Amino acid sequence: MEILAIKSKDRFAKSIHQKMYEYDLWGKCSFLRYNFGFGILKNLLFHPILSLRILKIWSIKRGIFLIRNLDLLLSYSNYDVIHAHYGHVAALACDLKSIGLYRNVRIVCSFHGEDVSHNLPNTHAKKYYNIGRLADVVTVNSIYTYNCLLKSVGETWHNIKIVPVPVDSNYFKPSSILKKQREFFKIVFCGRLIEWKAPRLAIQIVLELIELNYPVKLDIIGDGPEYQACAALISKNGLDDSVKLLGALSQEEILINFDEADVFLFPSIRESTTLKTEAQGLVLQEAQAMRLPVVISDVGGMKYGMKDGITGIVVEEHNVAGFVFKLRELIENPSLIKSMGDAAREYVANNFDVEVVGKKMLELYGFNNIGTHA
């Protein structure tokens, strides 16, 4: 297996995930070259026909960039499978296939939600045209993403499979230590602090619970442009002892926080202009794997990654009173929290675990019929 990174090596290194080191993937990475040097002339000389095809399809700037990397891109023609993540990468792979590269390579393209329109139809019809024609398999992480993709391309593709982003339930698992007896009910929110993940709405929900004399505390994990607005809302309402902004935490720290919590709260909304929202909400599966009931809004793909009334509760978007009512039910029924938490853990293990999803992907790669060179 090899990894081709679209970002430059310097940019990629700033955001590298710890798992890249744990699984020794860093050494398997190749990077597209952004400098303009002798390689352009070499590839023009050795691959004149492909170079001309590139210049006919792409702009001069984009074409020269691709010709600069043509020798690297051609090296992937020897693989059995190319798995392209996100629409812009998938489009590049399939566009290259359309001019003669990767003729004998199985191409799997995965959409994750950031790469589709949540609002306007036909926005990617031209950009994703060759994906619909030439990709062997297209995966989406939820029914919601499936519908957004079809809206984006303005037609029905018959090669789409719903395959969620998986969770390692052996990593995200609750400790065997019983939770400490506390005088308060702990709620946790985890996500980037941006408008459509609605951290301020989570604070408002907890404020109303406190005003009803429920002993609750909220930990907000994450950072982002809404941080200062959240801090101001906490200060304005005198919530400094009840709501904590923890910032961005390591996965190990998140595990500890989830392990100590009673409920995971995620009242996500649709972004005001683009209507963008959660396509899957992987953090919901991580929380459920930790035996946390999830209380979420009904927007996007989140509701397809849990079982309403069994592993958690779905509430209408923006309905603060509805969230408060459902959280009160959980606070007053510890046995319901336990039964939902147990069901949540089992649901994720059976449907989202890396082993379960991995088997599905191997089938889509066609590894029953070919080797393992990918």
Salt bridges, closest charged atoms under 4 A:
GLU22 OE1 - LYS19 NZ 3.32
ASP71 OD1 - ARG33 NH2 2.54
ASP71 OD2 - LYS42 NZ 3.77
GLU114 OE1 - LYS276 NZ 3.49
ASP136 OD2 - LYS97 NZ 3.90
ASP219 OD2 - LYS186 NZ 3.23
GLU226 OE1 - ARG200 NE 2.71
GLU260 OE1 - LYS186 NZ 3.32
ASP262 OD2 - ARG182 NH2 2.50
GLU278 OE2 - LYS197 NZ 2.29
GLU317 OE1 - ARG270 NH2 2.50
GLU317 OE2 - HIS318 NE2 3.52
ASP342 OD1 - ARG291 NE 3.17
ASP342 OD2 - LYS338 NZ 2.84
